[in-house]
Amino acid sequence: MTIKILFTFFVPSGGMETLNRQRCTVLARSGIECHLLYYQIGTGKQNLMKNDIPVFVVSDDNEVLKIVHANQYDAVVIATDFHLLTKLRQSGYNGVLIYEAQGFSTFEEAENTVTSAAPVLYNCCNGVLVPTTSYLVELFTRLCPSLKLFSFPNVLDTSAIHYTPNIPPSHPVAAWIGRLEPNKNWRHFLDISLLLRQQFPNLGLWMFYDDTLSQPDDRNQFEYLLNTHGLSNVIEKLNNVPHHKMPYYYSMIGDSGGFLLSTSLLEGFGYAVAEAMACLCPVLSTDSHGVRTLIRHNETGKFYGHGDLDQAAAEGAELITNYALREHIRQQGRDTVAELLSPDSYVHSFRSMLHSLGLAD
């Protein structure tokens, strides 16, 4: 008997789009049929065009319920939107419901959301799924102590995301990936870039982002600060790059002598960090919790203190100038990601979760 799973989220973009697409692919290889449902269209839909994963994009509650009942899913994994749990149970759905939390923008948001969700989780869902991120595990353990909690690393399919030789730029590149919103802390990328360009005047600056997910105020502030910092003609803005092209960029950044700079305040996981490491692109990051499983300072990557711009510039400069350390970090980073986020490990953990919830094929 084939197990049939539906994964739901608001919009196909960012880390959730990457996670859903990759886990559907690797789970399908092991005989688990996976479908995706999003409430609205997003730029990440372009990444699904070459896949055979069934994708629904519907916003009407009745249409969502019709899809669930028509397809007779054995389990539905609902990311973030705990209200859907109640709607499904009230509609008569008796399958397994798993609530998934991949991260929040702030600790306060995390506390408030899980506190509000707890009664619904107890009444409607069979278990909670989170990555191996300390604050998420602690939060659900404390606020929902009687619920089954499953925590295992996300998946990165390194058969698709891996080092891809290309002709790198003739100068080092510092890159940033994210949404133009406060938690991703894009302002600090600009500030740190200014400090680094004092030492490396030819340093290239690349920013990958999805401007459809930013608020007008953030976009306006972004353009304003580019002008005031004199970076308008310096930073290369790469908007909505298809996911399958990212290994070329990560690899070029790594081979240029540069690095990925992650300035996030809080991350549930950090897919951009993992993907960069898989492509031999070293990473300099804040300690945003979600990347702790991936980065060991001066072994698989580098950390700098939140808000410490001088330290960030110093660590970035060392990545550029200390060739031996840089190569050590590149190799160790790639090996760590390949081992920790392997498809086989994810499939084993996911199947073990389903089995403990009463599903077995």
Secondary structure as UniProt FT lines:
FT   STRAND          4..9
FT   HELIX           14..29
FT   TURN            30..31
FT   STRAND          33..38
FT   HELIX           43..48
FT   TURN            49..50
FT   STRAND          55..57
FT   HELIX           61..71
FT   STRAND          75..79
FT   HELIX           83..90
FT   TURN            91..92
FT   STRAND          96..100
FT   HELIX           107..124
FT   STRAND          127..130
FT   HELIX           134..143
FT   TURN            145..146
FT   STRAND          149..151
FT   TURN            158..160
FT   STRAND          173..178
FT   HELIX           182..184
FT   HELIX           186..199
FT   TURN            201..202
FT   STRAND          204..209
FT   HELIX           211..213
FT   HELIX           216..228
FT   TURN            229..230
FT   TURN            232..234
FT   STRAND          235..239
FT   HELIX           243..245
FT   HELIX           246..256
FT   STRAND          259..262
FT   HELIX           271..278
FT   TURN            279..280
FT   STRAND          283..286
FT   TURN            290..294
FT   TURN            298..300
FT   STRAND          301..304
FT   TURN            306..307
FT   HELIX           309..321
FT   HELIX           323..340
FT   HELIX           343..356
FT   TURN            357..358
//
